[in-house]
């Protein structure tokens, strides 16, 4: 078994739980996931099966979410899974007031991830450190948010807003919820989250656990179609699969990570190029 799955992760399961369940369903030798989702979150969880786990690093980094943010509430985890730190009724807040704040969370921004997160520091996860000590210093990171669009507004004592967010890898939606609430002066926390796109896979095409057995795996060629490709003629493909370096034209569109295919379109391996004198050589990057 060699390929990918677009899993629709259900609420209440960790990403590791999902990997374990896919492994039991498919009886695969190896299973991995691309991009952790919190237990309370739902939506797209890319799954790699078999040797495709070695290709997870090459999948597109784009991500998109639908998030529901509650104002007037702050929690330890920046979502409703944590303990409530403070509440401040925010019935006077309006959608228009919040809309004026959204621009500061778009573009290239600096973000402090939630204390309870899987980021490693000194060999330990931040959530492990947070449970062991009273205060944890969380390093600031730079992230890319390309879009925040308002989908709906829910008025009340603790109003909520539903937004669509498109962002790069490493962006914490919980941190956006927390910081948007702070910018509004009332505090905020993430009330619900669905990932609608990840690694080039979309929610509309995702599968539930019950559907996995009746659908084929996504072939590496399809999952990696965003990458530049080098197509080798049959003789060169044979030599390549034997571990030989192949001379290619320097006029091809080259990059550090290249998808190497045979003339029949069959995916062979991942490659990269190196220059030797006046010759451009294709060499293996990930072999199977």
Beta strands, then each sheet from edge to edge (+ up, - down):
strand 1: 3-9
strand 2: 31-34
strand 3: 42-49
strand 4: 63-71
strand 5: 73-75
strand 6: 84-87
strand 7: 107-112
strand 8: 120-121
strand 9: 124-125
strand 10: 140-154
strand 11: 160-167
strand 12: 188-198
strand 13: 201-202
strand 14: 229-232
strand 15: 246-248
strand 16: 258-262
strand 17: 267-276
strand 18: 279-286
sheet 1: 1+ 3- 2+
sheet 2: 1+ 3- 12- 4+ 11- 10+ 7-
sheet 3: 1+ 3- 12- 13+
sheet 4: 5+ 6-
sheet 5: 8+ 9-
sheet 6: 14+ 16+ 17- 18+ 15-
end
